[in-house]
Structure formats: structure tokens, C-alpha cells
């Protein structure tokens, strides 16, 4: 049968050159678990049936799995495979790029803290049941995982998957074997699996009050090594397509601001102070020079967002929530309100109308 959805997507996404071609993380953990079940020769369809899914639904990458369903699939798979640390093992071996757009934003950040903040904002706007909360206080930086609308009691496989994945990402983007100063999880285990100690470089505290990864603050401020520029290049390509107006002669400050904003927005850093820093000006000088071009930072930001929003919404497989995240919003409602102000429609209404027009234009 073969559950090769993720591997096929991974092989084609760079050549496809579109955001919707980047693999989606939705249901990815459950699909990894079922790939393991399939490889073992066991009945995957029967396992999925226990979780209330059909094989056809599960094979469709467009089908979004509820977090509670994914948790059930993982626990069932762990039982079938008699692997009490299945989530840990799955997280150790998969290609990190399979978690989708959020990986590319993290991998193109300036430092570890910025990368984790991008993941935090992503988790809040996607609202898929597990949210991150990142804090730096005193000498310690913490990443807390919080379950939303899902019963955390007794769940082990998914939370261990995400803890391993977050540690792996921090190590990969810094090209170092970072060792957390502390690891805490809510659930209990009879003992410390030796593989945990080997991978993390320290013991895990089971039965804690929360699910938390702690690092010294200097680790959070480490710059990323070999930052992945793929997403930045792709976003700039979208911006070039989306912006109808071009500078008539040579580069203007406005065009530099637009180019800079395009790659800052997914990081939630599309503010005048950061743009000014990146173009080598003070905030006051940036404002003055833009006035000389008869525009303002707020006007550029607003017009860029509406142009990019319309372009991103053309990508049918790109969830509206991810469009909001790519545009730097912290809530989907913020995009919805702004888009109605721009166009008089919600993003979903705009997408539906655009698809209808395209369908009509393709008819003979």
C-alpha cells in the first residue's frame, strides 16, 4: 500500500516553487505513525477504524486531522507496535522540513529566540490543539507546550514527539548539540528510557506541573548557522508577482522597504524600527525619506499586505490561517477585518469568487 505522501511532497516542493507545494504538517505525526504500522505489515485500516477514520480519508493529504484523533492514532500505533516510546522514535528520524512552512520561517530567522517566537505565533494562529509559549526571564529561556481543547492527561506520544522535534530544530539551525538545562513533562513513566538520556543529554523530569524545555539565555541568542534562504527567495517572487506598481526608474526607498517587509512579515517583525535597521536608517530618517517619496511606512505596509494576501489566496491548498501568519498577524480575525476593509469581502469569500471566475474562464 505504502504511505508515501510526505516523501513524494518532499521530493517535489523545491522544484514546484510555490507555497502550497511545501508539505503541510497537518496530521503529519499520525501519518508517520501509520507508515511505521504499514512497514511492519500490520493492518493500518483496522487501526484507523478504531480512531474513526477510513483509509481513503487518511490517504488524502488535504484532510485535516483533529488533534484528538491524531493523539488516538499515535497511542493505538504504539500499542500495536509494542513501542512505548513511539513518539520519541518518530521524532528522531523524520525530515524536519515535513512540518511545513513553519520550519522554513524558523530556519530563516536571525537567532534561536526569533525562530521559536515564529513557531509560537504559528501555533497560536493555527489553533491546532498544541500551542507554544516562549519566555526569556533572568538567565533562562523556556519553551512551554500547552494543550488547548484537548485532554492532556495520560497522553505521552504526541507531547514527546514535539519536545524531541523542538530540540532537534534548535540543534539543526545552530549546527550544535544543544543540551537543555531542564526538561519537564506532565505525564508519568515507570523509569527513564536510556534513549531519552542519550538524545537529550540529561534526564527528563516526569510528573511535572507543565511541559517545558529550558535553555540558558545565551543559547536562545545564538545566531542561526547556514540560514535557509529558500522561503525568503520564494516570498520575494510572490511579492514581485503581487505588486502591480513598479518604480519607474531605478530602485526607490519604497521598493527597498517592500522587499525587506516581504521577508520580515512571516517572522512577525514587519515594524518600522526593524525595517529601518535593515535598510541602514534611523526610524526618523526612514519616515522623512518616505514622505519625500509621497508615501509612509503604514501605507506601504497596508498596500503590500493586501497585494500579498490576494496572491497567497490564489494558492488553493494554503489555509487562510497560514496566509494570516505569513502576513505577520497574530490572529486570523485581524486578517479577516483588514481584508474586509480592503475588499469588502472576507478572505474565504474572495478565494471562492476567484476560484469561480477561474472555473468559468476555463470552460469551453
Secondary structure, 3 states (H helix, E strand, C coil): CCCCHHHHHHHHHHHHCCHHHCCCCCCHHHHHHHHHHHHCCCCHHHHHHHCCCCHHHHHCCCCCCCHHHHHHHHHHHHHHHCCCCHHHHHHHHCCHHHHCHHHHHHHCCCEHHHHHHHHHHHHHHHCCCEEEEEEEECCEEEEEEEECCCCCCCCCHHHHHHHHHHHHHHHHHHCCCCCCCEEECCCCCCCCCHHHHHHHCCCCECCCCCEEEEEEHHHHCCECCCCCCHHHHHHHHHHHHHCCCCCCCCCCHHHHHHHHHHHHHHHCCCCHHHHHHHHCCCHHHHHHHHHHCCCCHHHHHHHHHHHHHHHHHCCCCCCHHHHHHHCCCCCHHHHHHHHHHHHCCCHHHHHHHHHHHHHHHHCC
